[in-house]
Amino acid sequence: MTYARTNVVHAALGNQKADWTTKSEASLVLSWGLPILRILSWVFTAILLAGVTGLLRKT
């Protein structure tokens, strides 16, 4: 439970830890690519959950 509270919940709320930030001299691919991948992972997770729960089913 402690792991979930300290890592998962903070990441979901957008409170970035030092682990989620890139250095200032990082390349453009890392500076923009990693946050975009992180956002896309949340979008795909929401789509997956909507599909599994049946929210995407046609009526």
Secondary structure as GFF3:
##gff-version 3
##sequence-region A 1 59
A	DSSP	alpha_helix	2	3	.	.	.	ID=ss1
A	DSSP	pi_helix	4	8	.	.	.	ID=ss2
A	DSSP	alpha_helix	9	13	.	.	.	ID=ss3
A	DSSP	three_ten_helix	18	20	.	.	.	ID=ss4
A	DSSP	alpha_helix	28	53	.	.	.	ID=ss5
###
